Amino acid sequence: MMSKNKQLTGAFYLKLPTFRDTDEWLEMGEMSFGNFYSYGGLKSLNNFLRMAEKKPEALDKIQIKDDKNNSYTAEEFVLLLTEVEVIDNG
């Protein structure tokens, strides 16, 4: 039986508090066929998470959504990625 996460499809977007434009969303990648195809946004998320290790309150400011407008915490999104193969295209 395939996990729910491997059945997810669509694009995922990231908004960090460091973005200057409040309406700016960075496309992190796309989930398809049980794989996550990264478009470079994972590097931005990873860099911000490293900074958040020193300032944990910053974690609450990360916004992640999919193309169906479902929201994810950073922790939920990282856990989602542990169940699929990540292919870095960025």
C-alpha positions, 0 to 999 in steps of 0.5 A: 500500500502506497503512503498518502505522501507518495500519492501527493501531486502538485507544486509546493511554494515557500515564503520566508520572512526574509522575502522583501515582497510580501506577496512573493512565493518561491516554487520549491518543487513538484511532487509527482510519481512518489518523487519530489523534483526540487527547483532550488527552493529546498536550498532556501528552506535549508539555509533558513532552517540553519539560521533558525537553529539559533533563533527557533522563533523564526520557524513559525514564520516559515510558510509552505503551501501547495498548489491546492492552497493547503498549508504545511509547517516546516516540520510537516513538509520535511517529514513529507520529504522523508517518505519520497525520493528528492530529485534536485533539479535546482 
